[in-house]
Amino acid sequence: MARAQSKLTAQSEIAVPAEIRRKLGIGPGSIVEWEQDGELVFVRRAGRYSFEDVHRALFGGQPPEKSVDVKATIAKHIRAKHARR
């Protein structure tokens, strides 16, 4: 399978290849997030709520580093909240 490629324009814009747009479920006006990890760059469809929004809604205060296992943390919070006393 050939890799999808895009060319950067003089205005620093790129076109997202059709196959990638279909896989991400994005179209005109969609927001994408960019994340860099060393030499790698990840692009993903932006969710309606960020990690920080979800954390503040569940726990209040500043969110921890993104390396925290969010699912495990949420499960722990729910177990503690609904524990029999």
N, C-alpha and C positions, 0 to 999 in steps of 0.2 A: 504494500500500500504506500503510495506516494505521500509525502508530508505536505500539508497545506502551507502555502507561503503567502505573505503579503509584502508589498513594497511601501516604505515610508515616503510620504509626499514631502514637498518643500515646506508645507505647513505642519509637519510632524503628525499627520493623520495616517491611519491605516484602514484598509477595508478588511472586515472579518470574512473569511471564506464561507460560502453558503453551507457547506457540510458542517462547519463548526457552529454557525448560527443555528442550524437545525438541532444539533446535539445539545446546545446550551439553552435552546428555546428562547432566543432573543431576536429582536427586530428593531426597527427604527424607534429611538427614544429609550431603549433598554439601557440600564446601567450595568457596567461590568467592573469587577474589582481586580486590581493587579497586586500581586504579592511576589516579592523577590526573596529567594533563598540562595545566597551565594551567586553562582552564575546562572541559575535557573529562574525563570519568571513564570508564575502561574496566573492565568486569567480565568475568572469564573463569573457567572451571573450573580449580581449582587442580590442578596435577600432583602426582604422588606425591612427587616430589623437587623442591626449589627450585633455582634457578640456583646459589645458594651451595653447596648439597649436591653438585651435579654438579661444580662447579669444584674443590671441596676433594678430591673423589674422584679427579679426573684430575690435578690439578696441586699439590695441597696448599696450605697458606697461605691468606691472605685473598684473596677474589675481587676482580677489578678492577671498575671501573665497569660498569654494565649496558649501556653503549653499545658494548662490545666485540662484534665479530662472533664469536659462540660457535662456529659451524660452521667458520669459517676458522681459528680458534685451535685447535680440536680436530684439524683436518686437518694443520695445521702441526706439532703435537705428535706425531701419529702418523707423519708423514713423517720427522721427526727421530729418533724412536724406532726406526724400521725401516730407516733409511738404511744402505746398504752401506758398510762401512768399509774 
